[in-house]
Each structure stands twice: as C-alpha cells, then as structure tokens.
Amino acid sequence: LRTLNYLVYALLLTLASYIIISLGLLETSITSLTLSLISFITFALKLELL
C-alpha cells in the first residue's frame, strides 16, 4: 500500500511539473512549484498520519 502511495506522489509531481513547464513563465513557475511542493508535503504528511 505504501508503494502505491509513493507512485501516486510521483504521478502528482510529474503532472505538476508538466503544468509548470507548459506555462513557460519563470516567476509563475517558481511560485507554482513552491505551492505544489508545500501542498505535496502537506498531503504526504496527512497520509503518513492516517
């Protein structure tokens, strides 16, 4: 089950990265990346606590 969770994490990060790259705007990308990482970490911690 834990392996599946990390697979989902990887897919979400890949999707986020793709969206950021496709935007092609440096400032927006940095902001989006930061927000994505924060929400990703929060999401991961929530799953760890379950």
WOTAPE-V587137 format. One record per pair of residues at least 12 apart in sequence whose ideal C-beta (glycine too) atoms are under 10 Angstrom apart, sorted by the first residue. I is the first residue (numbers start at 1). J is the second residue. If there is no record, write none. Layout:
i->I j->J
i->I j->J
This chain:
i->2 j->47
i->2 j->48
i->5 j->43
i->5 j->44
i->5 j->47
i->5 j->48
i->5 j->50
i->6 j->44
i->6 j->47
i->8 j->43
i->8 j->44
i->8 j->47
i->9 j->40
i->9 j->43
i->9 j->44
i->9 j->47
i->12 j->36
i->12 j->39
i->12 j->40
i->12 j->43
i->12 j->44
i->13 j->36
i->13 j->37
i->13 j->40
i->15 j->36
i->16 j->32
i->16 j->33
i->16 j->35
i->16 j->36
i->16 j->37
i->16 j->39
i->16 j->40
i->17 j->29
i->17 j->32
i->17 j->33
i->17 j->36
i->19 j->32
i->19 j->36
i->20 j->32
i->20 j->33
i->20 j->36
